[in-house]
């Protein structure tokens, strides 16, 4: 009986201690008041020490991979943080079908069921991209941006989909600034958001929040890009997290592409941060601006963009080996190192039943900012038609030695080389139309190959003119070129046509400043047939600020702009449209820029020859959802590339 009594007493003390600890924890937790729904699962915090730990999960959707997020939940339970934060994109979303949305939210919340500690929601663009999804969020979770404090640390969650596009609404800006003003003496501040809005250059208003954060210790976390990145801004750490099941090439931590959750330990000196890969632990500075630059340069080196296959002539007939049966060829490819570090390159050709290379292994180091052209002679193993040839496969590894990393910074892969003499690395002058004359420059990366050309439509031979300097054209011509090596080896013909074009005539018409516009509403998925629609309103605008002209409507509308563009000189003009979603630009009723379709902000261009004076201009534009923007630019004789000033646009 004494043992039983003692056990009961000890159990009571233990339970009482736990209850007191939980009550003490909940007393430390403060937040604004919520009527019904709240944006967290529960407040059963784990642990009592002032130095607490929490986890952060990143994007689950945007091409999500089944099972990864659930695996992360189980791993988090093993580590027992006190709670879990997030940076959004929980469901695939982008729908107005409430049945679909409810199913997706129920699926996600079922994944959270096994989680033993509180989970704090934050909206991403997949969760909060239209009015129906907004209503669902608010009904389920109460607010889309909020704050709380825990153990004298301030946590602020923000909604980067609050305004139109990737921007904060003014109410949220004012709210966040007030929260910061009300909590001036916390020991640390954490700010969470979905889009890394500080990287959006001149189209974000996060600078107001950064100004309010001055003078305090803080850390910022975001997601969205599916690529991990750490950077320091004004002595504070900013993190863009990778994925927790979202779409990713998974090239590895050095490329910022890996599944993980972030582990934060709050200490008296500030937070310590590491990344826990689902099968290991990763240091917080694994992917930096330095390694990001290296990654870009390494990816560029591994594309094998500068490659050419030259056909050989048979000794007896002089017929090219690609004309019928394969008789042999010469392969040339260039490896370029654009980085400041030596690049190691290892390659070998897999066995091929039809083609035998005279060099099957390569292993060497390229000095910084150098390149090397490799020449491989290919012999025919069998007398077989070219169309039946198997592709040649180059197994390669490239990378750099980076001292502070545990392993080489490298990539490996297999590059398939079709037995086809089509050179992919020849570049022509970009412009395709001209007024009086044009200078055609042709670039190819192989110094020891001769480039011959013709202008009369015939196929170039070694007797055709040798390209040494830009070709001057004064009339419409098709430029055909061909690469020639030793022993009669040559590539296929590559060609481009340059058209001499008469300028479109200007019109003589009095006009007034601004473009006339007509505004339409509807759930457009492409540029509509405006002639079949009735405009909601009409007017004149001195710019193309569709957001202001739409008067607060965020999605599903269209504009038709009409007027004139004043051309200062006769010549070839390049026009640009930058739009979200689709747009088309017509000048003199000729389609010049086709930027149509439902898409995020995209720049497209087109060329036209214009005479001096006024030319009829028409812009068709529609807005689907999530972002609205329309800009018009030009470049031409005496005109630098940029947006068209208002004084050149009239109606």
Helices and strands as residue ranges (DSSP letters): H 2-28, E 30-31, E 53-57, H 68-79, E 83-86, H 98-112, E 118-119, H 131-141, E 146-150, E 153-157, H 170-182, E 188-192, G 197-199, G 201-203, H 207-213, E 218-222, E 229-233, E 236-240, G 253-255, E 260-267, E 270-277, E 280-283, H 289-301, E 307-311, E 329-337, E 343-349, E 355-357, E 361-366, E 370-380, G 386-388, E 392-400, E 409-417, E 427-428, E 433-434, E 438-440, E 442-443, E 450-454, E 465-466, E 471-473, E 477-484, G 486-488, E 494-500, E 515-521, G 530-532, E 537-541, H 546-549, E 557-567, E 571-580, E 583-587, E 590-595, E 602-610, E 613-623, E 629-636, E 639-643, G 646-648, E 649-650
